[in-house]
Every structure is written in C-alpha cells, then in structure tokens.
Amino acid sequence: MRLPWGGGSLWAEHRVDRIGSVLSDQKRSWTRAARGTAILEEVGTAEAVKALERIADGHPDAFPTKAAKASLARLKK
C-alpha cells in the first residue's frame, strides 16, 4: 500500500499495511458477531437467550456485548 501523502519509508508502508490488516480482521469478527446475535435473537429459544446472555457479559465497550444486550432488550418487549 502506498502512503496517500507520498514518500515514506518501506517500514512506514509496512506498518500502515499491518494496521489496516488488524482493523479489517476486527471488522470481520464484529460483523460475524452481529450476524450471530441477530440469528440468536430471531431464533429466540431459551438456549439462544442463554447464549445472548453469555455474550452480553463481555466487555461493556465491545460491539458484540452491546449487540447482545440490545437483542436481549428487544426480546424482553
């Protein structure tokens, strides 16, 4: 990947590529988590609710935790 501002060392270009790769992997992981919580919400069985509750016990700032909490809130309505 070429740096958008031009120039730059090979090391800098390598670091930018690595950061982009890490962010891309995290985005894919969060996308899978969002799809998983949506499926569990749609299924709505007792087992699915238990799985959502386990996910909702994660780190409070993590996207999968927030998605699971939102799914549980919608299921309780």
C-alpha positions in Angstrom: 0.0 0.0 0.0 1.4 3.4 -1.0 1.0 6.1 1.6 -1.5 8.7 0.5 0.7 11.6 1.4 3.5 10.2 -0.7 7.1 9.4 0.2 7.5 7.4 3.4 9.8 4.6 4.1 9.2 1.0 3.5 8.9 0.5 7.2 6.1 3.1 7.4 4.3 1.5 4.5 4.6 -1.9 6.2 3.2 -0.5 9.4 0.2 1.1 7.6 -0.5 -2.3 5.9 -0.3 -4.1 9.3 -2.7 -1.6 11.0 -5.1 -1.9 8.1 -5.0 -5.7 8.3 -5.7 -5.7 12.0 -8.6 -3.3 11.6 -10.0 -5.4 8.8 -9.8 -8.6 10.8 -11.6 -6.9 13.8 -14.3 -5.6 11.5 -14.9 -9.1 10.1 -15.0 -10.5 13.6 -17.5 -7.9 14.7 -19.6 -8.5 11.6 -19.8 -12.2 12.4 -20.8 -11.3 16.0 -23.5 -9.0 14.8 -24.9 -11.6 12.5 -24.7 -14.3 15.2 -26.6 -12.1 17.7 -29.2 -11.3 15.0 -29.7 -15.1 14.3 -29.9 -15.9 18.1 -32.5 -13.1 18.5 -34.5 -14.4 15.6 -34.4 -18.0 16.9 -35.5 -16.8 20.4 -35.4 -20.1 22.1 -34.3 -20.5 25.8 -30.9 -21.8 24.5 -30.5 -18.8 22.2 -31.3 -16.4 25.1 -28.7 -18.1 27.3 -26.1 -17.7 24.5 -27.0 -14.0 24.2 -26.7 -13.6 27.9 -23.2 -15.1 27.8 -22.2 -12.7 25.0 -23.8 -9.8 26.9 -21.5 -10.5 29.9 -18.4 -9.4 27.8 -16.5 -6.2 28.0 -19.0 -3.3 28.2 -17.5 -1.3 25.4 -17.2 -4.3 22.9 -19.5 -4.2 20.0 -20.7 -7.9 20.4 -21.6 -7.2 24.0 -23.6 -4.1 23.0 -25.3 -6.0 20.2 -26.2 -8.9 22.5 -27.6 -6.5 25.2 -29.7 -4.8 22.5 -31.0 -8.2 21.3 -32.0 -9.2 24.8 -33.8 -5.9 25.3 -35.8 -6.4 22.2 -36.7 -10.0 23.1 -38.0 -8.8 26.5 -40.5 -6.5 24.9 
